[in-house]
Amino acid sequence: QLRLVESGGGLVQPGGSLRLSCVTSGFSIENSIIGWFRQAPGKAREGVRCISANGETTNYAPFAKGRLTISKDNAKNTAYLQMNNAKPEDTGIYYCAAVQTEVSGFCRLRGDLYSHWGQGTQVTVSP
């Protein structure tokens, strides 16, 4: 059974850091595009950052530049989202998503391109 389980969320102060993890099972992330998305209260889901299957290409939303980075460890079947210099507007539920692919160097932050989703982890940025 294919699963994605996020963890690492919690309360962080503005300017602080947090690392979210996405542990996958039932498939290999080595052959998958991984994306992180988030949804703030009362707002639509938005893409944060994605990484291609070969790990060489990432795409990101403007707000993520320089602050939120994505990585993955194929051996651990785990993807990560590192959040630095957290801001209150980063508050929301963070989801990881995956889609298996034969195209190794491609990723897009379109939610409809992803076939599998985790349940999300809450991130709250507050003093």
N, C-alpha and C positions, 0 to 999 in steps of 0.2 A: 504494500500500500504506500502510495506516494504521500509524504508529509513534509511540511515545513513548520518549524516551531521557533518563534522568536523569543528572545529573552534579553535582559539587560536594561530594560526600561526602569524608570523611577523618577524621583525628584532630583533635580539638579539646579544649582543656582545660576543665575545669569553669568556668563563668562566661563562657566565650568565645562567639563567634558564628560562624555558618556560613550560607551561602546555597546552597540546592539549586536546580538548574534542571531543567526538564522541557521539552525541545525536542520539538515535535510535527511530524508531517508526514503528508500524505495526507488531512487534514481541517482544518477551521477551528475553532480554539478559541473563536472569537467566538460560535459556536452550540453550545458544549459546556459541560457542567459538568465542572470539574476537581477532583479530590480527591487529597490526599496521605494515604498510609497508612504504617504502619511495623510491623515485626515484630522483636521482641527475641528473642534466643536462648532457645529452649524455651518461647516464649509464642505465643499466637495473634496474628494480624494485627489491628491496631486502627486506627481512623480518627484522623487528626490534625486536618485542616482541609480544608474544601472551599469552592469559590467558584462562584457561579452564572454562567450564560452572560453576563448583562449586567454582571457584576462588582459588583453592588450588594449581594449577599447572601453572607455567609459563615457557616458553622457550624463549631464547633470542639469538640474534646474538652476536658474540664475542665483537663487538665494543660497544654493549649496556651494557655490564657488568659494574655495579657500577654507571652508568650514566643515563640510560633510564629505567624507571620502568613503569609498567602497573598496572592499577587497574580498578575496575568497581563498580558502585553503581546500584544495581538491582532495587532499589526503584525509581531511577531517569531514569532508562534505558539508562544510560550514562557510557561510558568508557573513560579512561584518559590515556595519555602518559605524564609522567613527564620527562623532559629533564634537567639535571643538568650538569654543567661544559661543556657547549656547545662548539663545535669545528667547524671550518669552513667546515670541511668535512661532517658535519651534514646538510649542506644546501641541500634543496630539497623539493619536494612535499610529504607530509605525508598523507597516506590514512589509514582509518580504514576499516576493513572488518569483516564479520560475517558469521557464518554458524550454523544452528540449529543442535543440536546433542542430542542423547540419552546417550552418553558416557560422564559422568560428569567430569572425572579427566584427560582429554587429551587435548593437543593442539600441533600443529605443525606449523612451519613457512613456509609452502608451499602455495603459492598463489592459486594454482589450487584446494585446498581443500575448499576454501571459495566461497560462492555462491552470496554474496551481498557485494557491495563496495560503499563507499562514493566518493565524487567528489574530495576530497583532500584539504589540506591547505598548503600554502607555508611557509616554514621556511628558513630564511636567517641568517646565522651566519657571522657577519662581524663587524670589528671595527667601 
